[in-house]
Amino acid sequence: MNQAITQPANRQIGTVAMRWHGSSLELLDQRLLPDQEAWLRLDTAEGVARAIRDMVVRGAPAIGISAAYGVALAARGASGDHWKDQIQQSIELLAASRPTAVNLFWALKLMSEKLQHCGTAADAAEQLAAAAIEIHQDDLAANLAMADHALAHINTDRPVSVLTHCNTGALATGGYGTALGVIRRLHETGLLVNAYADETRPWLQGSRLTAWELARDGIPVTLNADSAAGAIMASGKVSWVIVGADRITANGDVANKIGTYSLAVLARYHGIGFMVVAPASTVDMALACGDDITIEEREGSELRQIRHLPMAPESVEVFNPVFDVTPADLIDAIVTERGVVERPDSERMKTLFL
C-alpha cells in the first residue's frame, strides 16, 4: 500500500524526508544535502535502524515515524511460530539506534502495544503498517496545530525576524515542521521579514538543511555562523528565537541540539523571546528534570573532519555531545499541538500533560 500524505489547503508542506511504499521505506539521505538529493530504499527494520543511527534521517519526529515504519517492515518479514518475538526483537533493535529522542521510544511503544493485539503474522503486517501511517499523519496534523498556537502566542500584526537552530522543518518531521513550521506559517501569513539560521556545527544541519529547505520553498533566510547569534540579537534584528526539542522533562527543561542552551542565555540577556516548538510526544513526564536526560555523545571525527577533510589534529581529544539542556527558567513558551505552556515549570506542565 502506497499511502499519500494529504497537503492541507494554503499550507506549503515542503520537501518530505520519507516515502512509504508498503513493502519498503524510502528515506531522503540528509547526509548528502545540499549537494545531492538521493533516496535510500529500505525493506528491513535493520536497515531503518542503521539509517537512524547513521543520521540518514534525523529530527526527533522523523526518527519516530521512520522507526514505526521499520516495525511495519519487520512484520512483513516475520513468519513461523515465533513471528511475534521476531517483531519484538526488531523493536528493541530500533530502540537502540539513538538514545535521546523520546519520540523514538514513544512511537515504538505504540507499535509494541499494537503488536500485542495481533493474532497472526498477516494481521500484524496489516495492522502495524496502518499504525505507522497513522503516526505519520498525526505528526503532520500536530505540526499544523503547533504553528497556529505559536502564531497566536506571538500575537503580532507587524512582520518580525526570528532566529532558529539546527533543522526542525519538513525534513525533520512528518512534513511541515515544528519550529520551522512556525517560520513557515509566519511566511504564509505575511508576518516574516527574515529567518536567521545558525549553521549548527558539527553536522551543519542549519546550513545544509534549514537554509536549503527554506530557500527551496521561497522563504527568506540568512545563514549565520553559530558564533554570530549574539551579534544578531544585539543588533535588534530578531524578536524571537524559535527552536525544536528532542526531549522535554516534567519541569519544562528541554534537551535540544547542542548550542541551544547558549542561545537561550543570549536571548534572555537581550530581552528576546525564546520559544520551544515540539509535539506532545517529545514531552517525557517520567523524567523530573534535565539532569535525568541521557545525552548522546558521538565520536570525535565529526569535529576533527568535515566530509573527511581534516580540520584538527587526529590525536586531539574531542568533546562532542549531540544535545544540551536548556533550563525551563530560560524558556518563555513551550508550544505543542495541545497548546502553549508559558514560563514552564512543573505545575504549568501538568496542566497540559497530566
C-alpha positions as CSV (number, residue, x, y, z in Angstrom):
1,M,0.0,0.0,0.0
2,N,1.5,3.4,-1.0
3,Q,-0.1,5.9,1.3
4,A,-0.1,9.6,0.3
5,I,0.1,12.2,2.9
6,T,-2.5,14.9,2.1
7,Q,-1.5,18.5,1.9
8,P,-4.0,20.9,3.5
9,A,-5.2,23.9,1.5
10,N,-3.0,27.0,1.8
11,R,-0.3,25.2,3.6
12,Q,3.1,24.6,2.0
13,I,4.3,21.3,3.5
14,G,7.7,21.4,1.8
15,T,10.1,18.6,0.9
16,V,9.3,15.4,2.7
17,A,12.0,13.2,4.3
18,M,10.4,9.8,3.8
19,R,8.1,7.9,1.4
20,W,6.2,4.8,2.4
21,H,5.6,2.2,-0.4
22,G,4.0,-0.6,1.7
23,S,6.8,-3.1,1.1
24,S,9.7,-0.6,1.6
25,L,10.5,2.8,3.1
26,E,12.4,5.4,1.1
27,L,14.5,8.0,3.1
28,L,16.0,11.1,1.7
29,D,19.7,10.8,2.6
30,Q,20.2,14.0,4.6
31,R,23.9,13.4,4.9
32,L,24.3,14.3,1.2
33,L,22.3,17.5,1.2
34,P,22.5,20.1,-0.3
35,D,24.8,18.6,-2.9
36,Q,22.7,15.6,-3.8
37,E,19.0,14.6,-3.4
38,A,19.4,10.8,-3.1
39,W,16.9,8.4,-1.7
40,L,17.7,5.1,0.1
41,R,15.1,2.3,-0.3
42,L,15.0,0.1,2.8
43,D,13.0,-3.1,3.2
44,T,14.1,-4.3,6.7
45,A,14.0,-3.0,10.3
46,E,17.7,-3.5,10.4
47,G,18.2,-1.1,7.5
48,V,16.0,1.5,9.1
49,A,17.8,1.2,12.4
50,R,21.1,1.7,10.6
51,A,19.8,4.8,8.8
52,I,18.6,6.3,12.1
53,R,22.0,5.6,13.8
54,D,24.0,7.0,10.8
55,M,21.8,10.1,10.5
56,V,20.4,9.4,7.1
57,V,17.2,10.6,8.8
58,R,17.3,12.9,11.8
59,G,15.0,15.1,13.8
60,A,13.0,13.6,16.7
61,P,9.6,13.3,15.0
62,A,11.1,11.9,11.7
63,I,13.1,9.4,13.7
64,G,10.0,8.2,15.5
65,I,8.0,7.9,12.2
66,S,10.8,6.1,10.5
67,A,11.1,3.7,13.4
68,A,7.4,2.9,13.2
69,Y,7.7,2.1,9.5
70,G,10.7,-0.1,10.5
71,V,8.4,-2.1,12.7
72,A,5.9,-2.4,9.9
73,L,8.7,-3.8,7.7
74,A,9.7,-6.3,10.4
75,A,6.1,-7.5,10.5
76,R,6.2,-8.1,6.7
77,G,9.2,-10.4,7.2
78,A,8.1,-12.3,10.3
79,S,7.0,-15.9,10.0
80,G,6.8,-19.2,11.8
81,D,5.7,-19.9,15.3
82,H,7.8,-17.1,16.8
83,W,6.7,-14.3,14.5
84,K,5.8,-12.0,17.4
85,D,9.2,-12.5,19.1
86,Q,10.9,-11.6,15.8
87,I,9.0,-8.3,15.5
88,Q,9.7,-7.5,19.2
89,Q,13.4,-8.1,18.6
90,S,13.3,-5.6,15.7
91,I,11.6,-3.1,18.0
92,E,14.4,-3.5,20.5
93,L,17.0,-3.0,17.7
94,L,15.3,0.2,16.6
95,A,15.1,1.4,20.2
96,A,18.9,1.1,20.5
97,S,19.6,3.3,17.4
98,R,19.5,6.7,19.2
99,P,19.3,7.3,23.0
100,T,18.0,10.8,23.4
101,A,15.0,11.4,21.1
102,V,11.9,10.4,23.2
103,N,9.7,10.3,20.0
104,L,11.6,7.2,19.0
105,F,10.6,5.3,22.2
106,W,7.1,6.8,22.1
107,A,6.5,5.5,18.6
108,L,7.9,2.1,19.3
109,K,5.8,1.8,22.5
110,L,2.7,2.4,20.4
111,M,3.8,-0.1,17.8
112,S,4.6,-2.7,20.5
113,E,1.2,-2.2,22.1
114,K,-0.5,-2.7,18.7
115,L,1.6,-5.9,18.2
116,Q,0.2,-7.4,21.3
117,H,-3.3,-7.3,19.9
118,C,-2.4,-9.0,16.6
119,G,-3.4,-12.7,16.3
120,T,-1.4,-13.7,13.2
121,A,1.7,-12.6,11.3
122,A,-0.5,-11.5,8.4
123,D,-2.7,-9.5,10.7
124,A,0.4,-7.8,12.2
125,A,1.7,-6.9,8.8
126,E,-1.5,-5.1,8.0
127,Q,-2.2,-3.5,11.4
128,L,1.3,-2.3,12.0
129,A,1.6,-0.7,8.6
130,A,-1.7,1.1,9.3
131,A,-0.4,2.2,12.7
132,A,2.8,3.6,11.2
133,I,0.8,5.6,8.6
134,E,-1.4,7.0,11.4
135,I,1.7,8.1,13.4
136,H,2.9,9.9,10.3
137,Q,-0.4,11.6,9.5
138,D,-0.9,12.6,13.2
139,D,2.6,14.2,13.2
140,L,1.7,16.3,10.2
141,A,-1.6,17.4,11.8
142,A,0.3,18.2,15.0
143,N,2.8,20.4,13.2
144,L,0.0,22.4,11.6
145,A,-1.7,22.9,15.0
146,M,1.6,23.9,16.7
147,A,2.1,26.6,14.0
148,D,-1.3,28.1,14.7
149,H,-0.8,28.0,18.5
150,A,2.6,29.7,18.2
151,L,1.3,32.5,16.0
152,A,-1.5,33.2,18.5
153,H,1.1,33.4,21.2
154,I,3.5,35.6,19.2
155,N,0.4,37.8,18.6
156,T,1.9,40.4,16.2
157,D,0.4,42.5,13.5
158,R,3.8,43.6,12.1
159,P,6.3,41.3,10.3
160,V,9.1,40.0,12.5
161,S,12.5,38.3,12.1
162,V,13.4,35.2,14.0
163,L,16.5,33.1,14.7
164,T,16.5,29.3,14.7
165,H,18.9,26.5,15.3
166,C,19.5,23.1,13.7
167,N,16.7,21.8,11.3
168,T,13.2,21.4,12.5
169,G,11.3,21.6,9.2
170,A,9.7,19.2,6.8
171,L,12.9,17.2,6.7
172,A,12.8,16.6,10.4
173,T,9.1,15.8,10.8
174,G,6.1,14.3,9.1
175,G,6.1,17.1,6.5
176,Y,5.6,20.7,7.8
177,G,7.9,21.3,10.6
178,T,7.9,22.2,14.3
179,A,10.0,25.4,14.9
180,L,10.4,25.8,11.1
181,G,6.7,25.1,10.8
182,V,6.1,28.3,12.8
183,I,8.5,30.2,10.5
184,R,6.6,28.7,7.5
185,R,3.3,29.9,9.0
186,L,4.7,33.4,9.6
187,H,5.7,33.5,6.0
188,E,2.3,32.2,4.7
189,T,0.6,35.0,6.7
190,G,2.9,37.8,5.6
191,L,4.4,38.2,9.0
192,L,8.0,37.1,8.4
193,V,10.7,39.5,7.5
194,N,13.6,37.0,7.7
195,A,14.7,33.8,9.3
196,Y,18.3,33.7,10.6
197,A,19.6,30.1,10.5
198,D,22.5,29.0,12.7
199,E,24.9,26.8,10.7
200,T,24.7,24.3,13.6
201,R,28.1,22.6,14.0
202,P,29.3,19.9,13.7
203,W,26.8,18.3,11.4
204,L,25.8,21.7,9.9
205,Q,22.1,20.9,9.8
206,G,21.4,24.7,9.7
207,S,23.5,25.3,6.6
208,R,23.0,22.0,4.8
209,L,19.3,21.5,5.6
210,T,17.5,24.6,7.0
211,A,19.0,27.1,4.6
212,W,18.4,24.6,1.7
213,E,14.8,23.9,2.8
214,L,13.7,27.5,3.3
215,A,15.5,28.8,0.2
216,R,13.9,26.0,-1.8
217,D,10.5,27.0,-0.6
218,G,10.9,30.7,-1.2
219,I,11.1,31.7,2.5
220,P,13.6,34.5,3.2
221,V,16.6,33.1,5.1
222,T,20.1,34.3,6.1
223,L,22.7,31.8,7.1
224,N,25.0,32.7,10.0
225,A,27.8,31.2,11.9
226,D,26.7,29.8,15.3
227,S,29.1,32.3,17.0
228,A,27.3,35.2,15.2
229,A,24.0,34.6,17.0
230,G,24.8,37.0,19.9
231,A,25.8,39.8,17.5
232,I,22.5,39.3,15.6
233,M,20.5,39.6,18.8
234,A,22.4,42.6,19.9
235,S,21.6,44.4,16.6
236,G,17.9,44.3,17.4
237,K,17.1,42.4,14.2
238,V,15.2,39.4,15.8
239,S,12.2,39.3,18.0
240,W,12.2,35.6,18.8
241,V,14.5,32.6,19.0
242,I,12.4,29.6,17.9
243,V,13.8,26.0,18.3
244,G,12.7,22.4,18.5
245,A,13.3,19.8,21.1
246,D,14.3,16.1,21.3
247,R,13.1,15.7,24.9
248,I,11.2,17.8,27.3
249,T,11.0,16.9,31.0
250,A,8.2,17.3,33.6
251,N,9.6,20.6,34.9
252,G,10.0,22.1,31.4
253,D,13.7,21.6,30.9
254,V,14.5,21.0,27.2
255,A,17.1,18.8,25.5
256,N,17.8,20.0,22.0
257,K,20.7,20.3,19.5
258,I,24.0,21.4,21.1
259,G,24.1,25.1,21.2
260,T,20.5,25.7,22.1
261,Y,21.4,26.4,25.8
262,S,23.7,29.2,24.7
263,L,21.0,30.8,22.5
264,A,18.6,30.8,25.5
265,V,21.1,32.6,27.7
266,L,21.8,35.1,24.9
267,A,18.1,35.6,24.3
268,R,17.4,36.3,28.0
269,Y,20.2,38.8,28.2
270,H,18.9,40.7,25.1
271,G,15.3,40.6,26.1
272,I,14.3,38.4,23.2
273,G,11.5,35.7,23.4
274,F,12.7,32.1,23.5
275,M,10.2,29.6,22.2
276,V,10.4,25.8,22.0
277,V,8.1,24.0,19.5
278,A,7.7,20.3,19.6
279,P,5.0,17.6,19.5
280,A,3.5,16.3,22.8
281,S,5.2,13.0,22.1
282,T,8.5,14.8,22.9
283,V,7.4,15.5,26.5
284,D,8.6,12.9,28.9
285,M,6.7,13.4,32.2
286,A,8.5,10.4,33.7
287,L,11.7,12.5,33.9
288,A,11.7,15.1,36.6
289,C,14.3,17.4,35.1
290,G,17.0,17.8,32.6
291,D,19.6,16.2,34.8
292,D,17.8,12.9,34.2
293,I,18.2,13.0,30.4
294,T,20.8,10.8,28.7
295,I,22.9,13.0,26.5
296,E,24.3,11.2,23.4
297,E,27.9,11.7,22.7
298,R,29.3,10.9,19.3
299,E,32.9,10.0,18.2
300,G,35.5,12.7,17.6
301,S,35.9,12.6,13.8
302,E,32.7,14.6,13.4
303,L,34.6,17.5,14.9
304,R,38.1,16.7,13.5
305,Q,36.8,16.4,10.0
306,I,34.3,17.9,7.6
307,R,33.4,15.3,4.9
308,H,36.7,13.5,5.6
309,L,38.7,16.8,5.2
310,P,41.0,17.1,8.3
311,M,40.1,20.2,10.4
312,A,42.0,19.4,13.6
313,P,44.9,17.1,14.7
314,E,43.8,13.5,14.6
315,S,45.1,12.9,18.1
316,V,43.3,15.8,19.8
317,E,40.7,14.9,22.4
318,V,37.2,15.8,21.4
319,F,34.0,16.7,23.4
320,N,31.1,16.0,21.1
321,P,27.7,15.9,22.8
322,V,24.8,16.0,20.4
323,F,22.5,17.8,22.7
324,D,22.5,20.2,25.6
325,V,19.8,21.0,28.2
326,T,18.1,24.4,28.4
327,P,16.6,25.0,31.9
328,A,12.9,25.8,32.0
329,D,13.5,29.3,33.6
330,L,15.2,30.4,30.3
331,I,12.2,29.4,28.2
332,D,9.3,31.8,27.6
333,A,7.0,29.3,25.9
334,I,6.8,25.6,25.1
335,V,4.3,25.0,22.2
336,T,2.8,21.6,21.4
337,E,-0.3,20.6,19.4
338,R,-2.1,20.7,22.8
339,G,-1.4,24.4,23.4
340,V,1.1,26.7,25.0
341,V,2.9,26.4,28.3
342,E,4.1,29.9,29.2
343,R,7.1,30.2,31.6
344,P,7.2,26.4,32.1
345,D,7.6,24.8,35.4
346,S,6.4,21.5,37.0
347,E,2.9,22.8,37.8
348,R,2.3,24.5,34.4
349,M,3.5,21.4,32.6
350,K,0.9,19.3,34.4
351,T,-1.9,21.4,33.1
352,L,-1.3,20.1,29.6
353,F,0.5,16.8,30.1
354,L,-1.1,15.0,33.0
